[in-house]
Amino acid sequence: MLKLWGRVNSSNVKKVRWTCAELDIPYERVDAGLHFGVVNSDEYRAMNPNGMIPVIDDDGFVLWESNAIVRYLCAKNPKAPFWPADLRTRASADRWMEWQSTTIGPQIGPPFMQLIRQPEHEWDLAMIKRNITRAGDLWQIVDRQLGQTRWLAGEDFTMGDVPLGILAYTWMELPLAKVGLAHCRPKLANVWRWYDQLQAMKNYRDIVAIGLT
Ligand SMILES: N[C@@H](CCC(=O)N[C@@H](CS)C(=O)NCC(=O)O)C(=O)O
């Protein structure tokens, strides 16, 4: 059986768990990361020298990097439309996965770490303001896309909605009012409609919308 290492409150582990749920892939999960430790053991570092989660072991094939894992699982268990059969739709889904990891994710990650995981006296308010303002601008790009298509890569829910869908939960739940930045999260009509669609999904409620910790 597929084995997955990673704690359930990790956004990158959520990508893998949500994908397994969509594709009906059974797996065994081992808690790892943060207070669970594990990631610094020699055995774990031999699997992932970065000491990060998630990692999977599929019958002896070890893989890290969440988006690569999502694509591997999809290619091995192809199920359209989640793994789009059409090359261009799949490339569009890929594009939003990469954009989440490289562009908007890095803006939201550091404020998340401080506002949710660090005591208030350690918050770097200048950084939080800079990043949240930039993230607010970037959500406008998502909003424009979702003004044209029901889901990010077209009319169907695909793997392309997974990383940003997870980040959307983080974004909506961040206590921005506490740092006077609630105005950076205006009610963008298309993003909110897409977020409602996500919240209507059982897998999203069970795996993603589990509170920010
Ligand atoms: N690019 C990597 C990033 C992995 C990553 O940042 N994982 C975080 C959790 S979301 C982690 O391992 N944090 C350290 C820990 O939990 O101990 C991926 O997408 O898999």
Ligand as a Chemical Component Dictionary entry (heavy atoms), coordinates in Angstrom:
data_LIG
# 
_chem_comp.id                   LIG 
_chem_comp.type                 NON-POLYMER 
_chem_comp.pdbx_formal_charge   0 
_chem_comp.three_letter_code    LIG 
# 
loop_
_chem_comp_atom.comp_id 
_chem_comp_atom.atom_id 
_chem_comp_atom.alt_atom_id 
_chem_comp_atom.type_symbol 
_chem_comp_atom.charge 
_chem_comp_atom.model_Cartn_x 
_chem_comp_atom.model_Cartn_y 
_chem_comp_atom.model_Cartn_z 
_chem_comp_atom.pdbx_ordinal 
LIG N1  N1  N 0 8.337 22.258 -2.042 1  
LIG C1  C1  C 0 8.014 21.320 -0.995 2  
LIG C2  C2  C 0 7.800 22.084 0.290  3  
LIG C3  C3  C 0 7.566 21.166 1.448  4  
LIG C4  C4  C 0 7.316 21.930 2.735  5  
LIG O1  O1  O 0 7.565 23.150 2.844  6  
LIG N2  N2  N 0 6.821 21.222 3.733  7  
LIG C5  C5  C 0 6.626 21.807 5.042  8  
LIG C6  C6  C 0 5.197 21.534 5.530  9  
LIG S1  S1  S 0 3.964 22.300 4.510  10 
LIG C7  C7  C 0 7.583 21.171 6.028  11 
LIG O2  O2  O 0 8.134 20.120 5.755  12 
LIG N3  N3  N 0 7.807 21.825 7.165  13 
LIG C8  C8  C 0 8.703 21.327 8.184  14 
LIG C9  C9  C 0 8.042 20.424 9.165  15 
LIG O3  O3  O 0 6.823 20.188 9.111  16 
LIG O4  O4  O 0 8.773 19.903 10.029 17 
LIG C10 C10 C 0 6.752 20.532 -1.393 18 
LIG O5  O5  O 0 5.907 21.105 -2.093 19 
LIG O6  O6  O 0 6.633 19.360 -1.025 20 
# 
loop_
_chem_comp_bond.comp_id 
_chem_comp_bond.atom_id_1 
_chem_comp_bond.atom_id_2 
_chem_comp_bond.value_order 
_chem_comp_bond.pdbx_ordinal 
LIG N1  C1  SING 1  
LIG C1  C2  SING 2  
LIG C1  C10 SING 3  
LIG C2  C3  SING 4  
LIG C3  C4  SING 5  
LIG C4  O1  DOUB 6  
LIG C4  N2  SING 7  
LIG N2  C5  SING 8  
LIG C5  C6  SING 9  
LIG C5  C7  SING 10 
LIG C6  S1  SING 11 
LIG C7  O2  DOUB 12 
LIG C7  N3  SING 13 
LIG N3  C8  SING 14 
LIG C8  C9  SING 15 
LIG C9  O3  DOUB 16 
LIG C9  O4  SING 17 
LIG C10 O5  DOUB 18 
LIG C10 O6  SING 19 
# 
